[in-house]
Amino acid sequence: MLYIGLNQHMRIMKNPSQRALWVLSYIQGPRVKAWLNAEVLKLKNMVDKLHFTDDDEEIWDTFESDFKHTFEDESQKVDGMLRLQNLSMATEKGLEEYISTFNAILTEIGWERNQPGTVRLFKDGLDMWISRRMHLQDTWPDEDDLNGWEKAAWKAALRAKQMKQEIGSGYHRGSKSVREN
């Protein structure tokens, strides 16, 4: 893909059908021969039978998707999922780093953001105090709304910071007045 980017000006790189065939010409070996032949046939059928034009980017998109699906390293996804399961605010030293790392891993493994399982993993990695504060709010985001839960976590953290500034760090100590804290 780097070569393609560096040689965009070349005629063969401007034509999606030729570009895909060019990449396929470098794929060799007995283990990939059947896949290679199927891809060449699929590209030919897209033009001959489905009436795509040679310059239709969907030809390249189809090839690229097939290639990634066939040769993608599944262990990378598994490693990413394990990292998500072990990720927490404690390991990331705070909410900002936790959210940033969580989202980077999602992007890396191509996992959907707005799925109940993704949101559950996110909430499970939050510190308990933030989780409690979020659940004390009157309304909660939907279980498939990661952006909403991230905002709720930020809101809970900000509220805790404001309370600490307003009434001091000893507000949970019982019968002392605010002035005595």
Contacts in CASP RR format, 6 or more apart in sequence:
PFRMAT RR
TARGET T0000
AUTHOR 0000-0000-0000
METHOD contacts of the structure
MODEL  1
MLYIGLNQHMRIMKNPSQRALWVLSYIQGPRVKAWLNAEVLKLKNMVDKL
HFTDDDEEIWDTFESDFKHTFEDESQKVDGMLRLQNLSMATEKGLEEYIS
TFNAILTEIGWERNQPGTVRLFKDGLDMWISRRMHLQDTWPDEDDLNGWE
KAAWKAALRAKQMKQEIGSGYHRGSKSVREN
4 13 0 8 1.000
4 19 0 8 1.000
4 23 0 8 1.000
5 13 0 8 1.000
7 13 0 8 1.000
8 14 0 8 1.000
11 18 0 8 1.000
12 18 0 8 1.000
12 19 0 8 1.000
12 22 0 8 1.000
13 19 0 8 1.000
13 22 0 8 1.000
14 55 0 8 1.000
15 54 0 8 1.000
15 55 0 8 1.000
16 54 0 8 1.000
16 55 0 8 1.000
16 56 0 8 1.000
16 57 0 8 1.000
16 58 0 8 1.000
16 59 0 8 1.000
16 60 0 8 1.000
16 61 0 8 1.000
17 43 0 8 1.000
17 46 0 8 1.000
17 47 0 8 1.000
17 54 0 8 1.000
17 55 0 8 1.000
17 56 0 8 1.000
17 59 0 8 1.000
17 60 0 8 1.000
18 54 0 8 1.000
19 60 0 8 1.000
20 39 0 8 1.000
20 43 0 8 1.000
20 59 0 8 1.000
20 60 0 8 1.000
20 63 0 8 1.000
21 40 0 8 1.000
21 43 0 8 1.000
23 63 0 8 1.000
23 67 0 8 1.000
24 36 0 8 1.000
24 39 0 8 1.000
24 40 0 8 1.000
24 43 0 8 1.000
24 63 0 8 1.000
27 36 0 8 1.000
28 36 0 8 1.000
35 70 0 8 1.000
39 63 0 8 1.000
39 66 0 8 1.000
39 67 0 8 1.000
42 62 0 8 1.000
42 66 0 8 1.000
43 59 0 8 1.000
43 62 0 8 1.000
43 63 0 8 1.000
46 52 0 8 1.000
46 56 0 8 1.000
46 58 0 8 1.000
46 59 0 8 1.000
46 62 0 8 1.000
47 53 0 8 1.000
47 54 0 8 1.000
47 59 0 8 1.000
52 58 0 8 1.000
52 59 0 8 1.000
76 108 0 8 1.000
76 109 0 8 1.000
77 109 0 8 1.000
77 110 0 8 1.000
77 111 0 8 1.000
80 105 0 8 1.000
80 108 0 8 1.000
80 109 0 8 1.000
81 109 0 8 1.000
81 111 0 8 1.000
83 105 0 8 1.000
84 102 0 8 1.000
84 105 0 8 1.000
84 106 0 8 1.000
84 111 0 8 1.000
84 121 0 8 1.000
85 121 0 8 1.000
87 98 0 8 1.000
87 101 0 8 1.000
87 102 0 8 1.000
87 105 0 8 1.000
87 121 0 8 1.000
87 125 0 8 1.000
88 98 0 8 1.000
88 125 0 8 1.000
88 126 0 8 1.000
88 127 0 8 1.000
89 95 0 8 1.000
89 98 0 8 1.000
89 125 0 8 1.000
89 126 0 8 1.000
89 127 0 8 1.000
89 130 0 8 1.000
90 127 0 8 1.000
92 98 0 8 1.000
92 100 0 8 1.000
92 101 0 8 1.000
94 127 0 8 1.000
95 126 0 8 1.000
95 130 0 8 1.000
95 153 0 8 1.000
95 154 0 8 1.000
95 157 0 8 1.000
98 125 0 8 1.000
98 126 0 8 1.000
99 150 0 8 1.000
99 153 0 8 1.000
102 121 0 8 1.000
102 122 0 8 1.000
103 113 0 8 1.000
105 111 0 8 1.000
106 113 0 8 1.000
106 118 0 8 1.000
111 118 0 8 1.000
112 118 0 8 1.000
113 146 0 8 1.000
113 147 0 8 1.000
114 144 0 8 1.000
114 145 0 8 1.000
114 146 0 8 1.000
114 147 0 8 1.000
115 144 0 8 1.000
116 143 0 8 1.000
116 144 0 8 1.000
118 146 0 8 1.000
119 143 0 8 1.000
119 144 0 8 1.000
119 145 0 8 1.000
119 146 0 8 1.000
119 149 0 8 1.000
120 143 0 8 1.000
122 146 0 8 1.000
122 149 0 8 1.000
122 150 0 8 1.000
123 131 0 8 1.000
123 149 0 8 1.000
126 134 0 8 1.000
126 153 0 8 1.000
129 160 0 8 1.000
130 153 0 8 1.000
130 156 0 8 1.000
130 157 0 8 1.000
130 160 0 8 1.000
133 156 0 8 1.000
133 157 0 8 1.000
133 159 0 8 1.000
133 160 0 8 1.000
134 140 0 8 1.000
134 149 0 8 1.000
134 152 0 8 1.000
134 153 0 8 1.000
134 155 0 8 1.000
134 156 0 8 1.000
137 152 0 8 1.000
137 155 0 8 1.000
137 156 0 8 1.000
140 152 0 8 1.000
141 147 0 8 1.000
141 148 0 8 1.000
141 149 0 8 1.000
141 151 0 8 1.000
141 152 0 8 1.000
142 148 0 8 1.000
163 171 0 8 1.000
164 171 0 8 1.000
167 178 0 8 1.000
167 181 0 8 1.000
168 178 0 8 1.000
168 181 0 8 1.000
169 181 0 8 1.000
170 176 0 8 1.000
170 181 0 8 1.000
171 178 0 8 1.000
171 181 0 8 1.000
173 181 0 8 1.000
END
